[in-house]
Amino acid sequence: MTAHTLRLRLGLGLRLGLGLGLRLGLGLRLGLGLRLGLGLCLGLWLCASAGWVFAQSSTEDITQYRDMLSDSNPAELYIAAGEDKWNTPAGPKKTNLKYCDLGLGAGKLEGAAAQLPRYFKDTDRVQDLESRLMTCLSQLQGISEQSIIDAPFGEGPKKDLNEIVAYVVSRSKGAIIKVSTQHPKEQAIYALGKKAFYTQAGPYDFSCASCHSQDAKRIRLQELPNLTSPAGAAQAWGSWPAYRVSNGEFWTMQHRLNDCLRQQHWPYPVYGSDLTIALSMFMAVNANEGLYQAPGLKR
Amino acid sequence: MSQEPSDADFNAMLKRSLRAEGIAVIERMEQDTTQALCSDPAFLNSPAGKQKAEHIQQSNWMAIKAPSDGRYIGDWKRGEAIAQSGRGGTWADSGKEPSGGGCYNCHQIDRKEIAYGTLGPSLWNYGKQRGYSKEVITYTWNKIYNAKAYQACSSMPRFGHLHLLNQQQMQDLMGLLLDPRSPVNE
């Protein structure tokens, strides 16, 4: 399948205004087609493997392709499914999630994601969206947090959580990122995140800063946001979670961080752990006053 | 607002947040002196930090080993394959195959490869520009072996020092950069 026919197919599919289900099928097929050879090169869109369908294409093509998709982000499928999950009784307790408090009060979703991570009194810790939703799923529906933590990405309870995340962030799209550093625990975890960001370890001496502390750098063709600058942090933090065209998957920030740490050659970060929340806090506070545009669309 | 956290708090966070997976063992978080220094940009910029950086460079320098067979220039074709491959060393890798160098992740090398990163300088025409003298050859070997011998907190991994590449792989990369017949030196 060439880039051209792929574009054509996709364009046709979208223009015909197919139903959600069909578009999901398309998204999955797209994902399969594009998955070739990704593991070898840090998950880049344009790795140099021979025979790679997009090899030698230009960044312009990619931008064009992304623009074409942008008015119909496949993340919409996840949003729709997530809205359903929010409102439908589920879990051992057979309740819905309308009493879930994401920081602005029970069931208040407008702009809530743009103000996370934040300190929650009931759990006495700073939580990001995923870890907070795990609290809600466990307290309201009786779903075990460990079952979510242990699930593979994109499967079982993690897939359910992805969909809820997509729905929740869609209700912050266009909001201004406003993450609090008032509470001492918010200040503490920001400082821990900052320290973690600069911490070098592992066989390659890598830290987050190795790749994300300068403007206008790339790995292969993948542009690297400078997460220490307000603009770079806002661009990155404000566009995740996102639908990734390269593998046809919806990734939350937890998944994104997991893959960063893999490429950093570090040990495995536990889903929703304080390290991941601290790094998110560092990014989110640096992104303050930026635009929350999630769910985004990525290569 | 961002008061420096205590080492105890920080290490406790790492301990409860990270676990071993495959070859990515938890011991990877044990820093050597180079990593410890380079994790602290504020200290690094202080006079004491700069002095420490000199020591660190010195100790990295002392640990460099010349090729045991005296051969510096290997096969540039194999070198190109090593430069292309970014595989190896993560929890998703088995650890059974030799790792790649991942050089194109950060450097332009053969300019026919357009998918190159920009974290490091361009290496196109590396030998053609610098010449093929003994000094250039030794410097390049040392740099690949342990970039921290020249700059304590260089972003470049220490390929020889930390056994990321074996001797022959480094010789082959040397060929890619410093064999006059390599396409890099066209």
Contacts between the chains, C-beta under 8 A, distances in Angstrom:
chain1	res1	chain2	res2	distance
A	39	B	87	7.3
A	39	B	92	6.7
A	40	B	85	6.5
A	40	B	86	6.2
A	40	B	87	5.1
A	40	B	100	7.9
A	41	B	86	5.1
A	41	B	105	7.6
A	42	B	86	5.7
A	42	B	102	7.9
A	42	B	105	6.5
A	44	B	115	7.2
A	46	B	115	4.7
A	47	B	115	6.3
A	48	B	84	5.8
A	48	B	104	6.6
A	48	B	113	5.7
A	48	B	115	4.8
A	55	B	115	7.5
A	56	B	114	6.5
A	181	B	1	5.7
A	187	B	1	5.4
A	187	B	2	7.1
A	187	B	3	7.1
A	188	B	5	6.7
A	188	B	9	7.7
A	190	B	1	7.2
A	190	B	2	5.9
A	191	B	1	7.9
A	191	B	2	4.5
A	191	B	3	5.8
A	191	B	4	6.5
A	191	B	5	4.9
A	192	B	5	5.0
A	192	B	9	6.9
A	192	B	10	6.1
A	192	B	13	5.6
A	194	B	2	5.7
A	195	B	4	7.3
A	195	B	5	5.8
A	195	B	10	5.6
A	195	B	39	7.9
A	196	B	10	7.6
A	196	B	13	7.7
A	196	B	14	7.7
A	198	B	39	5.4
A	198	B	40	7.2
A	198	B	41	5.9
A	199	B	31	8.0
A	199	B	39	4.7
A	200	B	31	6.9
A	200	B	35	4.2
A	200	B	38	5.1
A	200	B	39	4.9
A	201	B	28	5.9
A	201	B	29	5.0
A	201	B	30	7.7
A	201	B	31	5.7
A	201	B	35	6.0
A	201	B	39	8.0
A	202	B	24	7.8
A	202	B	28	4.4
A	202	B	29	7.6
A	203	B	28	6.7
A	203	B	89	5.7
A	203	B	157	7.6
A	203	B	162	5.2
A	203	B	163	7.9
A	203	B	164	6.2
A	204	B	89	6.8
A	204	B	157	4.4
A	204	B	162	7.7
A	204	B	164	6.9
A	205	B	34	7.0
A	205	B	35	5.7
A	205	B	38	7.2
A	205	B	148	7.8
A	205	B	157	5.8
A	205	B	158	6.7
A	205	B	162	7.7
A	206	B	157	7.7
A	207	B	38	7.9
A	207	B	39	6.5
A	209	B	41	7.8
A	210	B	119	7.9
A	210	B	155	5.2
A	211	B	119	6.8
A	214	B	119	7.7
A	216	B	118	7.7
A	217	B	117	7.4
A	217	B	118	5.2
A	217	B	119	5.2
A	218	B	117	5.0
A	218	B	118	4.9
A	218	B	119	7.6
A	219	B	105	4.9
A	219	B	106	6.9
A	219	B	117	4.5
A	219	B	119	6.9
A	220	B	104	6.5
A	220	B	105	6.0
A	220	B	115	4.6
A	220	B	116	6.6
A	220	B	117	5.4
A	221	B	114	7.7
A	221	B	115	5.0
A	222	B	117	8.0
A	224	B	119	7.8
A	262	B	24	7.9
A	262	B	90	5.0
A	262	B	91	6.0
A	262	B	92	6.3
A	263	B	90	6.7
A	265	B	24	6.8
A	265	B	28	7.1
A	265	B	89	5.0
A	265	B	90	5.6
A	266	B	18	6.9
A	266	B	24	6.7
A	266	B	28	6.3
A	266	B	29	7.3
A	267	B	18	4.4
A	267	B	19	6.2
A	267	B	20	5.6
A	267	B	21	6.4
A	267	B	24	4.8
A	267	B	25	6.7
A	267	B	26	5.1
A	267	B	28	5.7
A	267	B	29	6.6
A	267	B	91	7.3
A	268	B	18	6.6
A	268	B	19	5.3
A	268	B	20	7.1
A	268	B	21	3.6
A	268	B	24	6.2
A	268	B	91	5.6
A	269	B	17	5.9
A	269	B	18	5.9
A	270	B	16	7.6
A	270	B	17	5.6
A	270	B	18	7.1
A	270	B	19	6.1
A	273	B	16	6.6
A	273	B	17	3.6
A	273	B	18	7.6
A	274	B	13	4.9
A	274	B	16	6.6
A	274	B	17	5.3
A	275	B	13	5.8
A	275	B	14	6.3
A	275	B	17	3.4
A	275	B	18	6.6
A	276	B	17	6.9
A	278	B	13	6.7
